[in-house]
Every structure is written in structure tokens, then in C-alpha cells.
Amino acid sequence: MKTFIKGGTGLWSALTALAVAALFLVAITPAGVFSHGEQKHEHDLENLPDKPEGMIQFQGEGQETPKPGSEYMEPAPKGDMKMDHGGHDMGMDHGGHDMGMDHGGHDMGHDMHGGEQDSFFTRGEHDLSNIQQPQSKSQALLARGRNIYLHMCVFCHGKDGNGGGEAVDYLYPWPRDFRKGIFKFRSTPTGTLPRDEDLYRTIIKGVPNTSMPAWEAALSPQDTWALVNMIKSFSDRFRKEPPGPKIDIPKPPESTPEMIARGKELFDEHKCDDCHGMSLKGDGKLAGSLKDAWKHAVFVHDITNPNYLKSGRRPEDLFRTLSTGLDGTPMNSYAHLPEEDRWALVHFIRSQFAKEFEKGEFETDVYSFYVPYELDTDPESPVWEQAKTTNIVLRPLSARRDAVEVIRFQSVNNGKQLAIRLRWKDSTKDGFVENRGDAFRDGSAVQLALGDVTLHTHGHNEPFFGMGNRGKPVNIWHWKAGLEETLEATEDSEYSTGGVDMDALIFGGTMTNPVVKLGTTQQNTVEELNGEGFGTLTPQPKDQQSVLGYGVWEDGEWNVVFLRDMETSGKWDANLNKEEPILVAFAVWDGKKEDRNGRKVVSVWQRLNVLKENATQQGG
């Protein structure tokens, strides 16, 4: 049974279908197309490259811990008098703030060395005959890690690593607070510090079914080590305590019915169902009351879905989790159990997997293929039948069960218009329901970066993938199921209500996402907006709403097409005629999960390469 949302602009003829199919037989994969010199980073977790010199390490008892920011400071010469007559440090103001730092945290170059300024810290002072070098490899490594952290991590984890970045109001569970040195994903015993390799693994693999992306494609091994070092700098524990010993993970034994049965006995005996439930879907009797070390609510994940296993789905990964526990959470270590019992639990859990692992790309190159035909918004047009599909991984900003895990991307252009088709699995069609203010709708969005920005090159100049940031705006095309019916209705209480939705406030303010601003400018199924970070999203004027859209729901899958002229109608439109790749990201709202505002699943940036008519192509 097909369900259509109004807004389509026609069907292709049979002759066009045959021509399109023939075209794609010889023009599926572009040849020689690379994205701005971008290289794909390789990370071999079994054979990690040597750590760089200068990593923060355990220094033994009695060692002084450097102050944050000390990597930028020059030690005072011996005998330098920096104390006033009252015994106060002249480099500190009365509020305890370093007087040598401006309000943005930058060294202003004022050094109390006999009233003289040190040229190393003074703008415009360059003595080419006596060039001063950075003080140490440790300071250089920490500075490198800080630059990466401030670009990629600060929005969630905060400037001081407290887990309270700008995005925290939109996220559940909250980002990790690094200051206590408590980490869930380790290869070391409960209560001990992780090894550097553990932090490395979490950075590049991410944390499935949470908002923590996998940065494997974004970071080189050298940058990853620098970021590991930066994370360690937030907690004095790494200088005062050694990491725990690595827990040995032997080769997994073969799974047998007897071992699975033994694992089931152990699962019952140790009351694992109190949290995980008899179904292992996280619906145990205690699941709704659990707290972590920061008194935050704990979300018990569905461990029948291998896509949701946060520390990995392999037998070795599960054995490691059972042996270490998840520090800071109610999940204890079972290292006290014999090795064969832990393997039995591993094989029982894996025997309960209810679906296959669904692979997708986190950050990759996607393509808009040239076709010499008129384009429209018909999701079932034959042009899509042969266009290459790329699966993109999505992550929920607020944890939920049965989250949309992958979105399927396709794109074509004819030199004048560009179309994007998105498909994702959704068991229910949630659109407009007349006279219902408690009905939430499915939706999707395409986000494109504005300006001449590239991904992880030239100093990491791309906007934050979460709606951009100040000075780095984004262009958003937002489609919502049933919007035309909404516009035809005399009253839509979801938008007209003046009350405060407390749930929306918890998971994202009521004015911080395009779905709450529809209705003032909207004349079709897609709303075009711009943003420069949280709380800044603004619809484009009515006469500049230039994106068309059309959605079809059939057999548990949404199929939505976005269409726009490649020429821009204003400075806030993404330039689709760029020679360089366009940064693009995606979001999906699931009405059944009561998604709206900041409650959604999102991707990180991808590189969209728009292939022109004369682009070199080869069979694939």
C-alpha cells in the first residue's frame, strides 16, 4: 500500500527511463575525483604507531602537576621578584585571574621582568637573529591537541573538559566529564585509569547509539595521539596514578549450545535482567532508576542490536566489557568469574542478536552524478534506479531504542538543477493529524556549509556539524511529512500553542530547530533556513524559499527528494556550482519517538562532489 505526500511534479516517460538506465551502465563511478587533497586515514588498533614524545605520563608521587595553559607560558628567571609587598602574586588580579591573559584566554604579552616585556609574547616583536623556539615537545604536543579539541570536541565536552559544552542541552546521555579521569571504555581493571590506547580506540570508533561520532576518517594517527594527550590533561590523575594493567583477552572459544545455555544460567543468576530485562532490550525493572557517578540518568541500551554495543560487537569486545565493567555507571565488572563463564556470557549475549550489523560511512565522499535530463521531485523516477547509493551513519542526540541508524544518499544534477534523494527505514508513517496537537511527525533535513570551507584541511575550517557556529553559517533544507496538509488546516496546535513544552526544553529549546519555525514563510514541503550555531536558526524570506521536496512512505521506508536550482538566489544559499566538494550533513526526525526540535538523529559532514557534464567517468 503506497502513501504519497502531495508535491510531486510528474513522472518520467518510458523512453527516458531506458536512456537513463543506459547512461548509468557506463557512468556510475567517477574516475580521478578527489576531495581537495583529502586522504583517508588508516588506524590499525592492533598495531598502533608509536606515541609521540611529550605525552602526559605518570610522574610518581610528589611530582608537581603543571597548571592548565602552562604550555604557553615561559618560566620566570631565577630571582625574578613577582610578589608585591602584600605577598600577592603580581601576575594575578584580585579575582584570581591571570593578568597576562585577555578575556578570550590569549596571552597579552605582559611579563613582569623588571618592567620589560619579553618579545616572545609580544605581537610585532621579531628578532630574526635570535629566534626563540618552542620550549618543549610536550608543550608543542599539548598545543596541537588543544587546537584539535577546540575545533572538534569543545561543543560537547566544554572548554575545561567538564562535559558542559554548548550542545549539552540537546544531548542524552550527557558528554563525558574528563576532569575526574573516570572512563567507561577501558582494557584495565575497575577503578583504574585507562591506557592511552583505550582513549585512542574510543576517539576513532566513537560510541554507538550516542552522540559521540567515530572520528576515524577525520584524524590522522598523529592527531589522534595529540587529542588523547589533551584529554589526559584535564585530570591530574594521569600524572599522579599509573594506568591499570592491561587485561588479557584470550582467543574466543567456539560457541556451542552448551556454552550458550551456561551463559543464560549466569545471566539469570547474577540478575542481569534487573537492568537489561529478560529481553535484553534494556527494559529491566531497575532500568528507569539508574544513575551514574555524576547523578545523571543512565540509559540502558538494547544489547540485542549489534549496532548499539557501545564498546564493540566482537566477542573480544564483549569479553573486555564484562572483565572491566563500565566505570562511573552501575555496570559492574565480572572479572571475578572464571574465564570460561565470561565467555559463556559473551556467547549467550551474541546468540540474542536480533538483527545484522548495518554498515555505513561516517565521513566520506558522496557524488552528484550528471544526467542530461530534466529533473523533478518524483522519488520513484527511473533516474534513481542506477544512481550510486551511499549509506551514511546516523547518531541519536537523545538516546532511544530502535533509532534510525543509516540514511541512504543519492544525488543527480543536470547542470541547472541538483536533486538529492534520502531514504531511511521507519516502521510507521507519522504525518499530519488534523485537530491533534500531540502528534509528532517524521522529517528529514539536508545541511550544507556556506563559504569556501573544506573538511579537516587548512587548519580545520569547516563549521560545527551541529547547525554551524559563529562566523561559519550553514544552509538547511528541512522537509516534514504532511506539511502541505498542515498549511491547509485552519489550526495547527503544535505550532500555534503558546505553552512551554518542558520536554522540548530538556532536549533542545523551543526556538532552536527549524521544525518550530515553520508556517511563517512556508509555501511548499521544504523550509529553507540558515544558522550560525544553537539558537540562531532563521527561515529565509518567503521570496527566497527555493527548495522543492516530495516524500513517499512505502513498506516501512521513507523516500524523500529535495530539488534546487544550482544557481543561488542569495548569499545565504549554498553554492552548488563549486569546483571543490560541498560539505553536507543530514538529520532525521521520527514522529513515533516523539522527535522534534533537538530530538533527532544526525550525521557528521560528508564531502559532496558535484560532477559536471564533462567530468571523467568510468564504469563501476
N, C-alpha and C positions, 0 to 999 in steps of 0.2 A: 504494500500500500504506500503510494508516494504522497508526500505532503509538500506543497510548494508555498514559498513566501513570495508575495507579489513583487514584481520589479524586474522581471526578465525582459530582454529586448529582442528576442527572436531566436530561431533555430537555423542551423546551417543546412545547406542542401546536400543531397547525397553525393553530387559531384565534388563539392568542396571537401566532404569527408574523405573521399578517395584520394584527392590531391594532398590533403594534409597528412594522411597515413603514408603516402609515398614520400613526402618530404622528410618525415621523421625517420624513415628507414635509413636515410643516409646522413642525417643531421641530428643525432641525439646527443653526442658528447663533444664539447668544444675542444679544439686542439690548441695547445700553446697559450692558454688563457691562465694567467696567474694574477693574484691579487696584490698588487703593489709590493712585489718582492717578498710577500709573506711566506715564511717557511713553516712547515708543520713540525712541531716539537715532538720529540720522542722521549718517553720516560720508561725505563726498564726498572721496575721495582725490585727485581731480583738481583740486579747488578747496577745499583745507583752509582753515578760518578762520584769521585772523591769530593768531600765537603771542602769549601774554600777555607783558606786561612782566616782567622779572626772571628770564628763562631763563638758565641757565648757558651761557656762551659762551666761545670762545677769547679770552684776555686778552692774548696776546702774551708774549714771553719776559720773564722776570724778575718776573712778577706773582706775588704770594703767593697760595697756594691756601687758602681757608677750611677750617678744621677741621670734620669731621663734627659736627653738633649745634650749630654756631655760630649757626644761625638763631634759636636760643632764648636766646642769651647777649647781655647788654648790654656794650658796650665799657667797659673801665675808664677813669675820668677821667685826664687827663694828670697826671703827677706822683704818681699813686697808688702807694704803696710796697707791693708784694705779695711781696717777697723777704725771706726770713728771713736771719739772719746767716751762715748756711752757703751762701747763694747759691741755695737751693732755692725753687721756686715754692710759696708757702704754700697755693695752691689745689689742690695735688696731694699725694696720700698717697705713702708710700714705694714702693708698687707701681705708681706712675704713673697712678693713677686720679683722676679729678676729684672732689675732696672736696665739690663743690657738687652732686653727683648722688647720688641714693639708688640702692639696688640694682636698682630697676626702670627706671633710666635717667631719672628725673624730677628736675628741678631743685629742691633742697630750700630754695632761697631764701637761702642764706648767702653774703653778699658781703662781702669784706674791705675795706670802705671805711671806714677809721678805726674799725672795730669796730661800725659801724652796718649794718643790713640795708636793702637797697633794697626799697621797698614794692612795686615792680613784680613782684618774685619771691617775695613773702611772702603766704601764704594769709591771708585775712581783712583785709588792708590795702587799703582802697579810699578814695581821696580824690577825691570827685566834682568838686571844684573844680579838680583838676589831673590829669585822666585822661591816662595815658600811652598813646600809640598804638603799634602795631607798628612796628618800626624801618624796614622797607623792603618794597617789593613783592617783591623776590627772596626775602626770608625768609618772607613770607606764602605765596608760591607753593611754596616748598620744604616748608613745613609742611603745606600742603594735599596735596601729592604724597606726603608721608610717611604721612599718615593713610590714604590710599587703599592705599598699598603695604603697610602693616601689616595692613590688613584683607583684601586680596585676593591678595597676592603673597608674603608672608613665609613661608608654609607650605612653599613650594617653593624660593624663591630665598634665603631666610635673612635675618636682621636686617641683616647688613652686606653683602648682595648677593653672597655667596660661592657661591651655588648649593647651600648645605647646610642647607636648611630641614628641618622635622620630617618632611616627606614623602619626603625623598631616598632613603631605604632602599626605597621602593616603586616608584621611577621608573627607567626606562631608555629613552632616554639621560637622563643627569642634567640638571637645570635649568642654565641659563646662569649662569656666574660673571661678574658685571658688572665686577669690580674691574680687570681688565686692559683693558677697553674694546675687546674683540675680539667682533665681531658677524658672524654669517653672512649675514644678510639685509640687503643694502645696495644703494644705487644709486651707490656710489662705488668707485674702483679698489681692488684688493687691497692690504691693509696700511694703508688709511686709515680714519679714523673714519666712521661712518655719519652721514647727515644726520638732523636731528630728525624729518623726515617719514618716514624709514625706520623709526625706532623706533615712531613713531605707527602705521604700517601693520602692523607685527608685533603690536602690542598688540591692535588691533581685529580683525585677521584670524586671529590665532593661528598655530600651526604644525601643519598636518595630520599625522595618524598619529603624533603625540606627545601628551604630557600637557598641552601648552600650549593652553588654551582660546582661543577668539575672544571678546574682551570687547566686541565692537561694540555689543551691546544693553545692556551694563551701564554703560558710561561715556559721559558727555557729552563733546563735544569739549574743553571747558574742563578737565574732569577728566583726559582723556587727555593733554593738554599738561602738566598738573601731574605726571602719572606719568612722562612722558618726562623731564621735568626731574629727578625723583627718581632715575631710573635713571642719568642722566648724573652725578649727584652721587657715585656710588660710585667713579668713576675720575677721577684727576687729568688724564688725557689730554684730557678735554673742555675743560679750562681752559688746557692747555699746547699743544694742537695744534688747528689748524682742521680742520673736516670735509673729506673729499675732495671734489673737483669732481663734480658730477652727470654720470653717463654718459648721453649722449644715446641715446634709443631711438626710432629712426625708425618710420614706419608699416610694418607687416609686409608683405612681398611675398606675392603669391598662391602657394599651394603647387602644385607641378607634379610629375609623376613624375620628371622630370629632376633637380629640386632634391632630392627625397627620396632618389634614388639617389646624388647627390653627398653628402648627409648621411650615408648609410650608409658610403661610402668614408672620410669623415672620422672617423666613429666607429671604424672598424677601424684607420685609420692612426694615430690618437692613443691606441690601446689602451684605449679607454673600457670595453671588455668585461672588462679585468682586474678592475675593481671592480663594474661594473653587470651583467656577464655578457652573453653573446650574446643572451639572452632579455630583457635589460633589467630583470629582476626582482630584481637585487641579489645574484646568486649567482656573481659572478666569482671567480677563483682567489685574489684578494687580499682579498676582502670580509671574511673571518673574522679577518684580522690587522691591520686598520687601527686607528690611534689618533689622537685629537685632540690639541690643544695642551695639554690637562690630563692626558694619558696615559690617557684613558678610551677604552674600546672604542667604535668607530664602527659604527652600524647603517646599512647601505646599503639604501635604500628601493627598493621596486618602482616604477619610473617608467613602467610601462605602465598604472598606475591613476591617473587624474587626481585622485582623491580624496586621493592620498598626496603630491602635489607640494607641498613644504613652503613654497615661496615663490610659489606660484600656478601655475595651469594654462594661462593665456592665452599666446599666442605672445610677447607683450611680456614676460611674467614669465620665461619660459624664456630669452629673449634676455638679459634682465638678469642672470640667474644665470650664464649662460655668460660674460658680459662681466666680472662682478665676482668670480666664484669664491665659495666659502664659507669665509671666514677662520676659522682655527682647526681646519680639517678638511683631509683630503687632496684635497678637490675644488678644483682649481686654476682660475684664470681663463684664458679663451681669448680675451682681448681682443686678443692678438697676431694672431689670424686675421682675414682680411678680413671686412667686414660681411656680404657675401653668403654666406660659408662658415658664419658663425654662424647665419644664417637657415636655411641648409640643414640644419644640425644640429637646429635647432628643429623644422623640419617633419618630419625623419626621426623624432624622438622622438614627436611627436604622431601620426604615422602608425602608431605601435606601440601606441597606447592600446587596451586590450583590453576596456574597458567604458565605459559612460556615467557622467558625473558624477552622483552621487546627492545631491540637495539635502535638507537638513534644517535644523531650527531649533536654535540653540544655547541660547537663553534666551527663553522666550515664555510666553504664556498658553495653558493647556490647560483642558479643561472636563469635568466630570462631569455628564451630562445626566439630568434627572429622567425616570423612566419609572414608570407606575403598575402595576407587575407584581412578582411575586415573583422574586427573583434567585437564581441558583445559580452554580456554578463550571464550568459547561459551556462550553468555549471555542468551541463551534460553535452556541451558542444564537442564534436569529434576532435577538435584541436587538442583536447586534453588527453586523449587516449594514448598518444605516443610521446607526450612530453615527459621528460625525466622527473621522477619524484624523489625528493629528499626527505627523510624522516628527521625531524628536529625534536630534541628532548625538551619537555616542559617540566617545570618545578612549581609546586604549590607555595604561595606566600603564606597561606594558613593551612596547616596540616589537615588532611581529610582522608577518608577511605574511598577507594575506587576513583582516585583522581585521574584526570586526563593526563596521560604520560607522554604521548607523542603526537605531534601535528605533522601532517603530510603536505609538503610545499611543492607547488609547481608555478611556473611563470612563462608567459609568452609576450612578445611585442611585435608590432608591425612597423616600427619606426615612428609612428604617430601616437599610438596608444600602447599602454602596458597593462596587462592583466595578471593578477595573482589569484591562484586557487588554493584554498586551505581546506583540508579535510581532517576530521577527528572523530573518534568514537564517542558516542553519547547514547546511553540506553533509552533516554526519554527526550521527547521534543517539548521544550519549555519556551513558549512564546507568550503572546498577548492573551490575557484572560479578562474579558470585559467585566467591569464592576468588582474586580478583585485587586485590593491593594497589597495583599500578602503573597502575590505570585511573582516569582523571580524568573528571569529569562536567560536563555542561552545567548552567548555573544562571542565575538572574536575581534581582535584588533591587529593591525599592521602598524608598527612603529618604525620610522625612518629617521636617521640622523641628518641634520641640516649642516651645511657648510662643507669645507674641504677637510674632512676628518678621515682618518684611517684607523684600522684596528690593530692595537698593540705595536704600532710602529711610530717612529718620530716622537718618542717620548710619551707614548700612550695618550693621544689627544682625543680619543673618542668620548662621547658623553656617557654618563652612567646609564646602563641599560634599563634602569628603573625610572623611566619618564624624564631622562636627561638631568642636567644640573645647571646651575647659574652660569650663563655665558655659553652654554652648549645646548641649544634648543633641539627639540625633536618635533616631527610632524606625525600625527597619529590619525589613522583611518579606523573608525570604530563602527562595527556592524552589530546590530542587536536583533534577535529573532522577534518578528511580529511588530516591528516599529511602525510599519505603514498602518496596521490596524490601530495602533496606539494613536497615531496622528488623526485618524478618522473618528476616534471615540470622543465623546463630549467631555469626558473627565478621565484622567489617569491619576489615580490617587498615589501611585508610587512616586510621581514627580511633583504633584501639587501639594502633598502633605506638608504641613508646617512643623510637625512634631520632630523630635530628635530621636533617631534610631541609635540606641546605645550600642547595639552590636556592630553597626557600621562605624561608630566612633572607635570601638576597640580594634577593629580590623581595618581601619582606614577612614579618615574623616569624611564627612558627607559631601564635601566640596573638593575632593582630591582625586576624582576619577571621572572620565568622560561620561559614564553612564548617568551621572546625576545632573548633567547639564544639557541633556537632550531635550528638545521641544521648543527651544527659543529660536533656533536657526534651521532646524532640520526640515528638509523637503524631500528626502529620499531615505533609503535604508542604511546609509552610511553617514556618520557625522565626522567631519574633519576638524581636528583640533591641533593645538600646539602647547608645548610645555617646556619649562626650564627647571624641572625638579618638583618635589612634592608640594602640593597646594597651589600650583601655578597653571594648571590646565585651563585653556580658554578656547571656546569654539571660534572658528574662523567666521567672518561676516557672511551673511546669507548669500551675497553675490559671489563669494569665493569658495562656496561648497562645491567642489569639482569632482568628487569621487562617487562613482556609482557602485552599487552592490546588489547581490541577489543570492538567496540561500535556499537550499533544498535539504530536507531531512528525510532519509530513507533507510530502513533496515538498520537502525541504530548508529547512523553516521551522518554528521553534518557535512555539507559540501557547499562552500561559500566562495563566490568570485568577487574580487574588487577590480574596478576598471578606472583608469585615469589617463588623460592626455599626457604625453611625455613633456610637452611644453608647460612651464609653470605659469600660473595665473597671478602669482605674487611672491614676495620674498620669503614667506613662511611655508611655501610648498617645497617638498623635496625635489631636487633636481634629478630627473630620471634619464637625462642625456649625458651624465658624467662618463668620462672615459675610465675613471677609476671606480672600483666597486663602491656600492652604496651600502651603508650599514643598515640592516633590517632586523627587527625582533618581533615576537608575536606574543599575544595573550589570548586566553580563552576563559570565559565565564560559564559555569554550569548552574543553570537555574535550579536543578534538583538539589544541589548542595547549598542553595540559598546564596550563591555568589552575587556580589555587587560591589562596587567601589573597589577597595583594596583586596577583596577576597577573590582570587583568581589564580590561574596557573600561567607562568610566563617562561619565555626563553631568554637566553643571552643573545648578544649580537651575532649575526651571520653576515657574510660578505656577498651581496647580490651583484653579480656581474651581468650587465645588460649587453647582450650580443647584438651587434648591428648587422645590417644586410650583407655587408662584405666580410663578416667575420669568418675566419678559417674554421671549418668544422670537419669532423671525421666520423665515420661510423663507430658505433659503440654497442 
